[in-house]
Amino acid sequence: MPNQGSAAARPDAGTAGARGTIAELLAAGTHPTMSFEYFPPKDDAGQAQLLDAIAGLHPLRPDFVSVTYGASGSSRARTVDATRLIQASTGALTMGHLTCVGQSVTELQGALGAYAEAGVRHVLAVRGDPPGGPTAPWQPHPKGLANATGLVELVKASGDFCVGVAAFPDGHPERHDLDLDARILAEKEQAGAEFAITQLFFSADAYFALVERVRRLGCELPIVAGIMPVTNLRQIERFAGLSGADLPAPMVAALHAVADDPAAVRSLGLDLATDLCDRLLAGGAPGLQFFTQNRSTATAEILARLRRIPPRRG
């Protein structure tokens, strides 16, 4: 695996620099990108928590931030409101998510129009999970789209959007067919996708195997690694179950060994996440996206730890 060569190549404060699209930042390759994912708040308390997270992480100058998207109309409005809030309060390059779930093509076009009106020109186009969960049978909206590839085509036809898509190091939970996932990712690139961000995963080997599979197909999409800091054992087991991510046996054993000590679980979880990020950067991952859960401290601590350790050699 190639390695990044110097500590300056690590995600760090001040890397956001010149503005451009996310695809342009990744293509330039001057540094691994660093980004944060937030979710839209449901109420005033959630709004306050989001604002606290933004305030805590914005000084790290992320290359971009993204905001997740729900299927209900109210959630769609909250997502657009959250992207507008982040752009207005921080000026950060902001990407909104968009899913096919429960929406007609007309409704999807309306959401894209709302993004454009809010000045959001980056969209993460994902199929989304059925109401019954990620392993439930997929049923498209009768006037909607069948998959994310069709959604990419719609977004690209609807305006000057830079489009990202999802990738699955441990396999999509509905199919668990790694080769099919690679072919679908290549099809998304052909439809107009310009980069990908993975679902959460916990094995660097799984990430690099995904990259190798898609490269064999001629797919050159930059694949940003999605990182979920482990601070709560039950929460991470639930997220892993929903996403289909494999929890490596040594990781599970180590966390369960300290399960009765929340502080020890958190400390070990941050150690594990830091090591994963280190391995990914050493292997040439073009960027890291942290799934913040609208909290700032764990992500900030991992990035601080990364800056303190020398780059891994090989």
C-alpha positions in Angstrom: 0.0 0.0 0.0 1.3 3.5 -0.7 1.7 5.8 2.4 1.1 9.5 2.7 4.7 10.3 3.4 4.5 13.1 5.9 2.4 14.4 8.8 1.4 17.4 6.6 -0.6 15.0 4.5 -3.0 14.2 7.4 -6.4 15.9 7.8 -5.6 19.0 9.8 -6.9 22.5 10.5 -6.3 24.7 7.6 -6.7 22.2 4.8 -10.0 23.5 3.5 -8.2 26.3 1.7 -9.3 27.1 -1.9 -12.9 26.5 -2.7 -13.9 24.1 -5.4 -16.2 21.1 -5.8 -15.7 18.1 -3.7 -14.7 16.2 -6.9 -12.1 18.8 -7.7 -10.6 18.7 -4.2 -10.3 14.9 -4.4 -8.9 15.0 -7.9 -6.2 17.5 -6.8 -5.0 15.1 -4.2 -3.0 17.7 -2.3 -4.2 16.3 1.0 -6.7 13.7 2.3 -10.0 15.5 2.7 -11.7 15.7 6.0 -15.4 16.1 6.3 -18.3 15.8 8.8 -21.8 14.4 8.5 -24.6 15.9 10.4 -28.3 15.1 10.6 -31.2 17.6 10.6 -32.6 18.3 14.1 -36.2 17.3 15.0 -36.9 19.9 17.6 -35.4 22.8 19.5 -33.2 20.6 21.6 -31.8 18.9 18.5 -31.2 22.3 16.9 -29.2 23.4 19.9 -27.2 20.1 19.8 -26.5 20.6 16.1 -25.3 24.2 16.6 -23.0 23.0 19.4 -21.5 20.3 17.2 -21.0 22.8 14.3 -19.4 25.3 16.7 -17.1 22.6 18.1 -16.0 21.2 14.7 -16.0 24.2 12.4 -12.6 25.5 13.8 -11.1 22.4 12.3 -12.0 23.8 8.9 -13.5 20.7 7.2 -13.2 20.5 3.4 -16.9 19.9 3.3 -19.9 18.9 5.5 -22.9 16.8 4.6 -26.5 16.6 5.9 -28.5 13.4 5.9 -32.0 13.2 4.5 -35.2 11.4 5.6 -38.1 10.2 3.5 -40.9 12.2 5.1 -41.7 15.7 3.8 -41.0 17.3 7.2 -37.5 15.7 7.3 -36.8 16.8 3.8 -37.6 20.4 4.8 -35.4 20.1 7.9 -32.5 18.8 5.7 -32.7 21.8 3.4 -33.0 24.2 6.4 -30.0 22.5 8.1 -27.8 22.9 4.9 -28.9 26.6 4.7 -28.1 27.1 8.4 -24.6 25.5 8.1 -23.7 27.5 4.9 -25.0 30.8 6.4 -23.2 30.3 9.8 -19.9 28.8 8.7 -19.5 29.2 4.9 -18.5 25.6 4.7 -18.9 23.7 1.5 -22.2 21.8 2.2 -23.6 18.7 0.6 -27.2 17.6 1.0 -28.3 14.0 0.8 -31.2 12.8 -1.4 -32.9 9.4 -1.4 -35.5 7.6 -3.6 -37.5 6.4 -0.6 -41.2 7.3 -0.7 -40.9 10.0 -3.4 -42.0 10.5 -6.9 -39.7 11.9 -9.6 -41.7 15.2 -9.3 -41.0 15.3 -5.5 -37.3 14.5 -6.1 -37.1 17.4 -8.6 -38.7 19.6 -6.0 -36.1 18.7 -3.5 -33.3 19.4 -6.0 -34.9 22.8 -6.7 -34.9 23.6 -3.0 -31.2 22.7 -2.8 -30.4 24.9 -5.7 -32.4 27.8 -4.2 -30.4 27.3 -1.0 -27.1 27.5 -2.9 -26.4 23.8 -2.3 -24.6 22.4 -5.4 -23.4 19.0 -4.0 -25.8 16.1 -3.6 -25.1 12.6 -2.1 -27.5 10.4 -4.2 -28.5 7.2 -2.4 -31.4 4.8 -2.8 -32.2 4.8 0.9 -33.6 2.1 3.1 -37.2 0.8 2.9 -39.4 1.7 5.8 -38.9 -1.8 7.2 -35.1 -1.3 7.4 -32.1 -2.0 5.2 -32.8 -5.8 4.8 -36.5 -5.3 4.0 -37.6 -5.9 0.3 -37.2 -2.7 -1.8 -40.3 -1.3 -3.3 -39.9 1.8 -5.5 -42.5 4.6 -5.3 -44.9 3.9 -8.2 -43.9 7.3 -9.8 -40.4 7.2 -8.5 -37.0 5.7 -9.2 -35.8 2.1 -8.9 -32.3 2.7 -7.6 -29.5 5.1 -6.9 -28.1 4.9 -10.5 -31.4 6.4 -11.8 -31.2 9.1 -9.1 -27.7 10.0 -10.1 -29.0 10.5 -13.7 -31.9 12.6 -12.5 -29.6 14.9 -10.4 -27.2 15.4 -13.2 -30.0 16.2 -15.6 -31.6 18.7 -13.1 -28.8 21.3 -12.8 -25.1 22.0 -12.2 -24.7 19.5 -9.3 -21.6 17.7 -8.2 -22.9 14.2 -7.2 -21.6 11.7 -4.7 -22.8 8.2 -4.0 -22.6 5.5 -1.3 -20.2 2.6 -1.2 -20.3 -0.5 0.9 -17.0 -2.1 2.1 -18.8 -4.9 4.0 -21.5 -5.3 1.3 -24.9 -3.8 1.0 -27.0 -5.4 3.8 -29.8 -6.3 1.4 -27.6 -8.5 -0.8 -24.2 -9.2 0.7 -22.8 -9.6 -2.8 -19.5 -7.7 -2.9 -18.9 -8.2 -6.7 -22.5 -6.9 -7.4 -21.8 -3.9 -5.2 -18.7 -3.1 -7.2 -20.5 -3.4 -10.5 -23.3 -1.1 -9.2 -20.7 1.5 -8.1 -19.1 1.4 -11.6 -22.6 1.9 -13.1 -23.1 5.0 -10.8 -19.9 6.4 -12.1 -21.1 5.9 -15.7 -24.3 7.7 -14.8 -22.4 10.7 -13.7 -21.3 10.2 -10.1 -18.0 11.9 -9.3 -17.0 10.4 -5.9 -18.2 8.0 -3.3 -18.4 7.9 0.5 -18.6 4.5 2.3 -21.0 3.4 4.9 -19.4 2.8 8.3 -16.9 0.0 8.5 -14.3 -1.2 11.0 -11.7 -3.0 8.9 -9.1 -1.2 6.7 -8.7 -4.4 4.7 -12.4 -4.4 3.8 -12.0 -0.8 2.5 -9.0 -1.6 0.4 -10.6 -4.7 -1.0 -13.6 -2.6 -2.1 -11.2 -0.2 -3.9 -9.4 -3.1 -5.6 -12.7 -4.6 -6.8 -13.9 -1.4 -8.4 -10.6 -0.6 -9.9 -10.5 -3.9 -11.6 -13.8 -2.9 -13.3 -12.2 0.4 -14.6 -14.1 2.5 -12.0 -11.9 5.4 -10.9 -14.3 7.1 -8.4 -12.4 8.5 -5.4 -13.8 6.6 -2.4 -13.9 8.6 0.9 -13.8 6.4 4.0 -16.8 6.9 6.3 -15.7 6.7 10.0 -18.1 6.1 13.0 -16.3 6.8 16.3 -17.1 4.1 18.8 -18.1 5.7 22.1 -21.0 3.5 23.2 -21.1 -0.3 22.8 -24.8 -0.8 22.3 -25.1 2.1 19.9 -22.3 0.9 17.6 -23.7 -2.7 17.6 -27.0 -1.3 16.6 -25.5 0.9 13.8 -23.4 -2.0 12.6 -26.5 -4.3 12.4 -28.5 -1.7 10.5 -25.7 -1.0 8.0 -24.4 -4.5 7.5 -21.0 -3.6 8.8 -18.8 -6.4 10.2 -17.6 -5.9 13.7 -14.1 -7.6 13.8 -14.0 -10.3 16.5 -10.9 -8.8 18.3 -12.6 -5.4 18.4 -15.8 -6.9 19.9 -13.8 -8.9 22.5 -11.8 -5.9 23.5 -14.9 -3.7 23.9 -16.9 -6.3 25.8 -13.9 -6.8 28.2 -14.5 -3.2 29.4 -18.2 -3.1 28.8 -19.0 -2.2 32.4 -16.8 0.9 32.3 -18.3 3.5 29.9 -15.2 5.7 30.1 -13.0 2.7 29.2 -15.3 1.8 26.2 -15.0 5.4 25.0 -11.2 5.5 25.3 -10.7 2.2 23.6 -13.2 3.1 20.9 -11.3 6.3 20.1 -8.0 4.3 20.0 -9.6 1.9 17.5 -10.9 4.6 15.3 -7.6 6.5 15.4 -5.8 3.3 14.3 -8.3 2.7 11.5 -7.9 6.2 10.2 -4.1 5.9 10.4 -4.2 2.6 8.4 -6.5 4.2 5.8 -4.4 7.2 5.3 -1.2 5.1 5.0 -2.9 3.1 2.3 -3.9 6.1 0.3 -7.5 6.7 1.2 -8.4 10.1 -0.4 -10.4 11.4 2.5 -12.2 10.6 5.8 -15.8 11.5 6.6 -16.8 11.4 10.2 -20.4 10.4 11.1 -20.6 12.8 14.0 -24.1 12.0 15.3 -24.3 15.8 15.8 -21.6 15.7 18.5 -18.1 17.1 18.3 -15.8 15.8 21.0 -15.1 12.3 19.7 -14.3 13.4 16.2 -12.2 16.3 17.4 -10.2 14.0 19.7 -9.6 11.4 16.9 -8.2 14.2 14.6 -6.0 15.5 17.4 -4.6 12.1 18.0 -3.9 11.6 14.3 -1.9 14.8 14.2 0.2 13.7 17.2 1.3 10.4 15.7 3.8 9.9 12.9 2.4 8.6 9.6 2.4 4.8 9.3 5.1 3.6 6.9 3.6 1.0 4.5 
